[in-house]
Each structure stands twice: as structure tokens, then as C-alpha cells.
Amino acid sequence: MKSLILVSVVLASTIGMAQAQDLDAGERSFRKCAPCHAVGEDARNKVGPELNGLDGRKSGTADGYHYSDANKNANITWGEETFKEYIKAPTAKVPGTKMAFAGIKNEKEISNLWAYLKQFKADGTTK
């Protein structure tokens, strides 16, 4: 019984470390995005919209950001699947977008980036 408890504790701590590593890797990946986008409590729109509360948000709806018609009319609800499709090739997913970014192709990097972004609530605090 004691060994089962020990295995459970080790497994739980390993999962927690893996999640933290994913967030750390996602934060490093976000450096590619940071020249144009911001997240966190002090986030403001830049060349691109701030990305707080992205998970579940409709495309083209960040307050105070002037979107292209393509983004306003894209009818995307951001979630893991839609983000992963978009970030691979933004101009292919939304032709006419103002987002001039070649995309990220590495699946693990995309997953880490999504994990990092989805932790931010609309007010910029983390979940």
C-alpha cells in the first residue's frame, strides 16, 4: 500500500513538472509573438491585439483593436484546435489577415504556446 501511495505522489509531481515545463516552453515560444502581442495584467494592444482571454474568444473582438475585415468575419471561436490550425499558417487559415507571420510548424511548440496563452483570463490574471 505504501508503495502505491509513493507511486501516486511521484506520478502527480511528475505531471505537475511536465505542465510547468510546457508553460515555460510556451512562454519562451511567446517571445516570437511579443513584438506584436501582449498578455498579462498590463497587456495592451500593439501591432496585434492583446491575447488575454483568448480561449473561447471570438475572432476580431478584442476591445480597442482595429481588425481586418478578414479577421472580423472569420467566425472563429478560439480554442486549442482552431489556434493550432491558425498558428501553423495564419494567412492560409484567414486569407486577408493583417497578421504577417510565417507560422509555427512544430506541434510540440504549438501545444506549449497554447498552454501558455490559455492560462490568461480576460483580465490578464492567470487561472
C-alpha positions, -999 to 999 in steps of 0.1 A, spaced: 0 0 0 28 24 9 45 18 -25 12 26 -43 9 59 -24 45 67 -32 40 59 -69 9 82 -69 28 110 -53 57 107 -77 34 105 -107 14 136 -95 46 156 -91 59 145 -124 27 156 -142 30 189 -124 66 193 -135 57 184 -171 29 210 -171 53 237 -157 79 228 -183 52 231 -210 43 266 -197 79 276 -196 85 264 -231 53 282 -242 65 314 -226 98 311 -245 78 305 -277 57 335 -270 88 357 -274 82 352 -312 47 368 -306 57 395 -281 68 421 -307 31 423 -318 10 408 -290 9 411 -252 -6 390 -224 -8 396 -186 -23 422 -163 -7 451 -181 -13 438 -217 -23 464 -243 -30 461 -280 1 466 -301 5 459 -338 -17 429 -330 -44 426 -303 -37 416 -267 -43 379 -262 -57 377 -227 -88 355 -225 -81 341 -260 -95 306 -251 -132 309 -260 -130 344 -275 -145 351 -310 -121 363 -337 -120 400 -343 -134 411 -309 -105 423 -286 -116 457 -273 -99 487 -289 -81 468 -317 -88 476 -353 -91 442 -371 -90 435 -408 -124 426 -422 -110 391 -428 -105 386 -390 -138 402 -381 -156 379 -405 -136 347 -399 -162 334 -374 -136 316 -353 -140 308 -317 -105 304 -303 -97 271 -287 -70 246 -289 -79 232 -323 -86 265 -340 -54 281 -326 -33 251 -337 -47 253 -372 -43 291 -374 -8 294 -359 7 270 -385 -2 293 -413 -22 324 -404 -27 337 -439 -39 303 -451 -64 300 -423 -77 336 -426 -69 350 -461 -66 388 -458 -55 388 -422 -31 416 -412 -10 391 -393 22 389 -413 37 358 -396 50 327 -414 37 304 -386 50 278 -363 52 243 -377 65 223 -347 35 205 -330 51 204 -295 59 241 -297 24 249 -308 10 229 -279 33 246 -254 24 280 -268 -13 273 -265 -9 260 -229 9 293 -221 -18 315 -237 -49 297 -224 -38 303 -188 -45 340 -191 -81 351 -182 -96 382 -199 -83 405 -171 -48 392 -176 -45 372 -144 -37 335 -147 -61 306 -140 
